[in-house]
């Protein structure tokens, strides 16, 4: 995985965790859901990149 992509995915994951934590603290269900969705998106992008890397041997 390219370092840039890895950083972007990790930032997206951290942002999702922060949103979810703020949503938990303020009892804001919409913000909790957005945070969970951001985290899921980051995980899917990481998985897709891992598959791509497996086929291109770009590590």
Secondary structure, 3 states (H helix, E strand, C coil): CCHHHHHHHHHHHHHHHHHHHHHHHHCCHHHHHHHHHHHHHHHHHHHHHHHHHHHHCCC
